[in-house]
Amino acid sequence: MRRGKHFTPKLGVPSVPGMKILLIGAAGLIGAAVHKTLTDRGHDVLTVGRSSGELRFDVTDPERVGALYAAAGPVDAVVSAAGDVPFKPLADLTADDFRAGFAGKVLSQVELVRQGLAHVKGSFTLITGVLAREPIVSGSVASLANGAVEAFVRAAAVEIAPLRVNAVSPTVVTEALDAYGDFFPGMPPVDLAAVAQAYVRSVEGPLTGQVFIP
């Protein structure tokens, strides 16, 4: 952690140094909530996206991941809130669909960790999702990708210490029920605020190799 900006010691917010954090997917619903929460806690958050953010990089391209780290400079933590996968019935999925989902959510986040080892001082927080443990119709690519990311987190944690790596695995968020609720029948939603707190737990806490379920 770098010295300088400090948290305000009130309302239960710890008085520890603020961190420089690279946030991928800050423009999304979850990313925006994570951005606000981490910023409110005194962190210096650098936003990254394909078409928005302070840094514009497509992290599905390994070469662009390297360029991102070169542009950002040393950071204390990397937080990912982005990952694209196709949703189709299994009979309609092609080999290219599975490759796209694996590249969009698994390899992109693996590269953030692999290439980030020389640039990150503290931790990585990746995103998975409920479909790793609660499959739905048309979600086989997402289930595969989420499960792969979670397995990678557990394996990478063994090798990269003292750096830490965790994942956050939310279900459908309350704020998106109108758009996506029908795809998750019977699954209790979770508020964005709870998802953001799971990211705080990963970034500021001591644990590694964990999958946090808000």
C-alpha beads as a LAMMPS data file, in Angstrom:
LAMMPS data file: protein, C-alpha beads

214 atoms
213 bonds

1 atom types
1 bond types

-500.0 500.0 xlo xhi
-500.0 500.0 ylo yhi
-500.0 500.0 zlo zhi

Masses

1 110.0

Atoms # bond

1 1 1 0.000 0.000 0.000
2 1 1 1.232 3.474 -0.709
3 1 1 1.220 6.221 1.872
4 1 1 -0.661 9.448 1.411
5 1 1 -4.438 9.449 1.293
6 1 1 -5.990 7.902 4.427
7 1 1 -9.452 6.693 5.310
8 1 1 -11.499 8.859 7.648
9 1 1 -11.715 7.057 11.009
10 1 1 -15.483 7.324 11.452
11 1 1 -18.638 5.359 10.689
12 1 1 -16.706 2.108 10.970
13 1 1 -14.302 2.929 8.123
14 1 1 -10.768 1.796 9.039
15 1 1 -7.921 4.289 9.215
16 1 1 -5.460 2.649 6.781
17 1 1 -3.677 4.021 3.729
18 1 1 -5.704 4.372 0.533
19 1 1 -4.669 2.214 -2.397
20 1 1 -4.208 2.794 -6.103
21 1 1 -6.659 0.363 -7.684
22 1 1 -7.122 -0.602 -11.334
23 1 1 -10.831 -1.294 -11.954
24 1 1 -11.768 -3.136 -15.148
25 1 1 -15.397 -2.826 -16.231
26 1 1 -16.153 0.303 -14.229
27 1 1 -18.966 1.377 -16.579
28 1 1 -21.087 -1.711 -15.905
29 1 1 -23.774 -2.010 -13.238
30 1 1 -21.545 -3.879 -10.783
31 1 1 -18.430 -1.961 -11.795
32 1 1 -20.071 1.402 -11.127
33 1 1 -21.170 0.310 -7.648
34 1 1 -17.690 -1.032 -6.879
35 1 1 -16.124 2.190 -8.164
36 1 1 -18.259 4.360 -5.889
37 1 1 -17.723 2.149 -2.853
38 1 1 -13.950 1.955 -3.204
39 1 1 -13.680 5.682 -3.935
40 1 1 -15.846 6.516 -0.921
41 1 1 -13.467 4.468 1.202
42 1 1 -10.545 6.669 0.189
43 1 1 -8.989 4.638 -2.594
44 1 1 -7.580 6.086 -5.802
45 1 1 -9.494 4.117 -8.456
46 1 1 -8.292 4.126 -12.072
47 1 1 -11.113 3.025 -14.377
48 1 1 -10.603 0.795 -17.421
49 1 1 -12.969 -0.117 -20.261
50 1 1 -13.111 -0.879 -23.956
51 1 1 -14.925 2.337 -24.849
52 1 1 -15.089 4.283 -21.585
53 1 1 -12.951 4.958 -18.550
54 1 1 -9.712 6.752 -17.874
55 1 1 -7.821 4.017 -19.708
56 1 1 -9.284 2.393 -22.847
57 1 1 -8.088 -1.181 -23.298
58 1 1 -9.684 -4.436 -24.419
59 1 1 -8.435 -6.947 -21.854
60 1 1 -9.521 -9.914 -23.997
61 1 1 -6.382 -9.189 -26.048
62 1 1 -3.262 -10.288 -24.123
63 1 1 -1.134 -7.656 -25.847
64 1 1 -3.525 -4.944 -24.681
65 1 1 -3.310 -6.241 -21.123
66 1 1 0.428 -5.668 -21.252
67 1 1 -0.125 -2.189 -22.671
68 1 1 -2.648 -1.472 -19.897
69 1 1 -0.139 -2.256 -17.180
70 1 1 2.488 -0.152 -18.923
71 1 1 0.068 2.783 -19.054
72 1 1 -1.189 2.407 -15.480
73 1 1 2.163 1.960 -13.775
74 1 1 2.478 0.163 -10.429
75 1 1 -0.822 -0.384 -8.603
76 1 1 -1.782 -1.837 -5.245
77 1 1 -4.739 -3.865 -6.472
78 1 1 -6.545 -4.970 -9.621
79 1 1 -10.312 -5.409 -9.545
80 1 1 -12.274 -6.997 -12.384
81 1 1 -16.021 -6.510 -12.807
82 1 1 -16.225 -7.523 -16.475
83 1 1 -16.520 -10.715 -18.460
84 1 1 -18.514 -11.524 -21.594
85 1 1 -20.101 -14.912 -22.344
86 1 1 -22.784 -15.957 -24.857
87 1 1 -26.124 -17.316 -23.621
88 1 1 -27.736 -19.894 -25.912
89 1 1 -29.316 -23.341 -25.580
90 1 1 -26.618 -25.995 -25.569
91 1 1 -27.824 -27.437 -28.889
92 1 1 -27.342 -24.027 -30.539
93 1 1 -23.876 -23.316 -29.170
94 1 1 -20.901 -23.645 -31.484
95 1 1 -17.247 -24.300 -30.730
96 1 1 -16.631 -20.633 -31.450
97 1 1 -19.211 -19.660 -28.799
98 1 1 -17.322 -21.649 -26.183
99 1 1 -13.997 -20.170 -27.323
100 1 1 -15.471 -16.662 -27.145
101 1 1 -16.830 -17.209 -23.656
102 1 1 -13.572 -18.701 -22.442
103 1 1 -11.599 -15.801 -23.898
104 1 1 -14.061 -13.165 -22.715
105 1 1 -14.294 -14.194 -19.072
106 1 1 -11.547 -16.694 -18.268
107 1 1 -8.427 -15.907 -20.293
108 1 1 -8.933 -12.150 -19.965
109 1 1 -8.893 -12.404 -16.166
110 1 1 -6.091 -14.976 -16.131
111 1 1 -3.979 -12.527 -18.152
112 1 1 -4.729 -9.750 -15.669
113 1 1 -3.131 -11.907 -12.981
114 1 1 -0.353 -13.478 -15.042
115 1 1 0.882 -10.219 -16.505
116 1 1 0.079 -8.276 -13.355
117 1 1 2.510 -10.137 -11.128
118 1 1 5.269 -7.658 -11.954
119 1 1 3.036 -4.592 -11.563
120 1 1 0.682 -5.267 -8.639
121 1 1 1.753 -4.896 -5.018
122 1 1 -1.215 -6.348 -3.178
123 1 1 -4.138 -8.253 -4.644
124 1 1 -6.314 -9.281 -7.567
125 1 1 -10.093 -9.604 -7.361
126 1 1 -11.820 -11.406 -10.239
127 1 1 -15.505 -11.895 -11.022
128 1 1 -17.374 -15.168 -11.494
129 1 1 -21.066 -15.699 -10.775
130 1 1 -23.819 -17.883 -9.398
131 1 1 -23.895 -20.078 -12.511
132 1 1 -20.722 -21.810 -11.357
133 1 1 -22.877 -23.535 -8.716
134 1 1 -26.501 -22.965 -9.855
135 1 1 -26.849 -23.655 -13.609
136 1 1 -29.683 -22.265 -15.701
137 1 1 -31.018 -23.074 -19.147
138 1 1 -28.826 -21.492 -21.856
139 1 1 -26.062 -20.761 -19.364
140 1 1 -23.597 -23.593 -19.982
141 1 1 -20.847 -21.311 -21.298
142 1 1 -21.194 -19.036 -18.280
143 1 1 -21.144 -22.010 -15.906
144 1 1 -17.985 -23.339 -17.552
145 1 1 -16.287 -19.931 -17.479
146 1 1 -17.229 -19.137 -13.888
147 1 1 -16.079 -22.532 -12.672
148 1 1 -12.783 -22.165 -14.504
149 1 1 -12.108 -18.744 -12.981
150 1 1 -12.833 -20.053 -9.481
151 1 1 -10.511 -23.028 -9.972
152 1 1 -7.809 -20.674 -11.255
153 1 1 -8.169 -18.425 -8.206
154 1 1 -7.612 -21.332 -5.833
155 1 1 -4.601 -22.576 -7.806
156 1 1 -3.011 -19.161 -8.351
157 1 1 -3.280 -18.271 -4.660
158 1 1 -0.910 -21.133 -3.859
159 1 1 1.777 -19.753 -6.165
160 1 1 1.667 -15.963 -5.988
161 1 1 1.915 -15.325 -2.233
162 1 1 2.449 -12.840 -0.682
163 1 1 0.247 -11.373 -3.429
164 1 1 -3.398 -12.329 -2.973
165 1 1 -6.118 -13.365 -5.437
166 1 1 -9.844 -13.880 -4.809
167 1 1 -13.092 -13.923 -6.744
168 1 1 -16.513 -12.394 -6.130
169 1 1 -19.430 -14.585 -7.219
170 1 1 -22.768 -12.735 -7.168
171 1 1 -26.183 -13.942 -8.233
172 1 1 -28.541 -11.669 -10.173
173 1 1 -28.547 -8.211 -8.603
174 1 1 -31.761 -6.647 -7.325
175 1 1 -31.243 -3.584 -9.483
176 1 1 -31.288 -5.754 -12.653
177 1 1 -34.291 -7.946 -11.840
178 1 1 -36.496 -6.243 -14.428
179 1 1 -34.097 -7.227 -17.204
180 1 1 -32.713 -10.555 -15.988
181 1 1 -34.919 -11.872 -13.203
182 1 1 -36.779 -14.324 -15.466
183 1 1 -33.490 -16.103 -16.255
184 1 1 -32.899 -16.868 -12.560
185 1 1 -36.198 -18.355 -11.366
186 1 1 -36.369 -18.875 -7.614
187 1 1 -32.873 -17.505 -6.979
188 1 1 -32.815 -14.793 -4.296
189 1 1 -31.317 -11.582 -5.718
190 1 1 -28.569 -9.612 -4.036
191 1 1 -28.297 -5.845 -3.729
192 1 1 -25.460 -4.083 -5.522
193 1 1 -24.304 -2.687 -2.189
194 1 1 -23.692 -6.223 -0.909
195 1 1 -21.739 -7.135 -4.043
196 1 1 -19.581 -4.035 -3.638
197 1 1 -18.870 -4.972 -0.015
198 1 1 -17.641 -8.389 -1.153
199 1 1 -15.106 -6.573 -3.316
200 1 1 -14.080 -4.475 -0.314
201 1 1 -13.561 -7.662 1.678
202 1 1 -11.263 -9.016 -1.025
203 1 1 -9.300 -5.809 -1.585
204 1 1 -8.856 -4.728 2.024
205 1 1 -8.958 -8.050 3.852
206 1 1 -6.210 -10.629 4.442
207 1 1 -7.701 -13.683 2.707
208 1 1 -6.554 -15.281 -0.530
209 1 1 -7.786 -18.129 -2.711
210 1 1 -11.380 -17.372 -1.721
211 1 1 -14.640 -17.104 -3.639
212 1 1 -16.766 -14.498 -1.878
213 1 1 -20.521 -14.984 -2.299
214 1 1 -22.387 -11.778 -1.384

Bonds

1 1 1 2
2 1 2 3
3 1 3 4
4 1 4 5
5 1 5 6
6 1 6 7
7 1 7 8
8 1 8 9
9 1 9 10
10 1 10 11
11 1 11 12
12 1 12 13
13 1 13 14
14 1 14 15
15 1 15 16
16 1 16 17
17 1 17 18
18 1 18 19
19 1 19 20
20 1 20 21
21 1 21 22
22 1 22 23
23 1 23 24
24 1 24 25
25 1 25 26
26 1 26 27
27 1 27 28
28 1 28 29
29 1 29 30
30 1 30 31
31 1 31 32
32 1 32 33
33 1 33 34
34 1 34 35
35 1 35 36
36 1 36 37
37 1 37 38
38 1 38 39
39 1 39 40
40 1 40 41
41 1 41 42
42 1 42 43
43 1 43 44
44 1 44 45
45 1 45 46
46 1 46 47
47 1 47 48
48 1 48 49
49 1 49 50
50 1 50 51
51 1 51 52
52 1 52 53
53 1 53 54
54 1 54 55
55 1 55 56
56 1 56 57
57 1 57 58
58 1 58 59
59 1 59 60
60 1 60 61
61 1 61 62
62 1 62 63
63 1 63 64
64 1 64 65
65 1 65 66
66 1 66 67
67 1 67 68
68 1 68 69
69 1 69 70
70 1 70 71
71 1 71 72
72 1 72 73
73 1 73 74
74 1 74 75
75 1 75 76
76 1 76 77
77 1 77 78
78 1 78 79
79 1 79 80
80 1 80 81
81 1 81 82
82 1 82 83
83 1 83 84
84 1 84 85
85 1 85 86
86 1 86 87
87 1 87 88
88 1 88 89
89 1 89 90
90 1 90 91
91 1 91 92
92 1 92 93
93 1 93 94
94 1 94 95
95 1 95 96
96 1 96 97
97 1 97 98
98 1 98 99
99 1 99 100
100 1 100 101
101 1 101 102
102 1 102 103
103 1 103 104
104 1 104 105
105 1 105 106
106 1 106 107
107 1 107 108
108 1 108 109
109 1 109 110
110 1 110 111
111 1 111 112
112 1 112 113
113 1 113 114
114 1 114 115
115 1 115 116
116 1 116 117
117 1 117 118
118 1 118 119
119 1 119 120
120 1 120 121
121 1 121 122
122 1 122 123
123 1 123 124
124 1 124 125
125 1 125 126
126 1 126 127
127 1 127 128
128 1 128 129
129 1 129 130
130 1 130 131
131 1 131 132
132 1 132 133
133 1 133 134
134 1 134 135
135 1 135 136
136 1 136 137
137 1 137 138
138 1 138 139
139 1 139 140
140 1 140 141
141 1 141 142
142 1 142 143
143 1 143 144
144 1 144 145
145 1 145 146
146 1 146 147
147 1 147 148
148 1 148 149
149 1 149 150
150 1 150 151
151 1 151 152
152 1 152 153
153 1 153 154
154 1 154 155
155 1 155 156
156 1 156 157
157 1 157 158
158 1 158 159
159 1 159 160
160 1 160 161
161 1 161 162
162 1 162 163
163 1 163 164
164 1 164 165
165 1 165 166
166 1 166 167
167 1 167 168
168 1 168 169
169 1 169 170
170 1 170 171
171 1 171 172
172 1 172 173
173 1 173 174
174 1 174 175
175 1 175 176
176 1 176 177
177 1 177 178
178 1 178 179
179 1 179 180
180 1 180 181
181 1 181 182
182 1 182 183
183 1 183 184
184 1 184 185
185 1 185 186
186 1 186 187
187 1 187 188
188 1 188 189
189 1 189 190
190 1 190 191
191 1 191 192
192 1 192 193
193 1 193 194
194 1 194 195
195 1 195 196
196 1 196 197
197 1 197 198
198 1 198 199
199 1 199 200
200 1 200 201
201 1 201 202
202 1 202 203
203 1 203 204
204 1 204 205
205 1 205 206
206 1 206 207
207 1 207 208
208 1 208 209
209 1 209 210
210 1 210 211
211 1 211 212
212 1 212 213
213 1 213 214
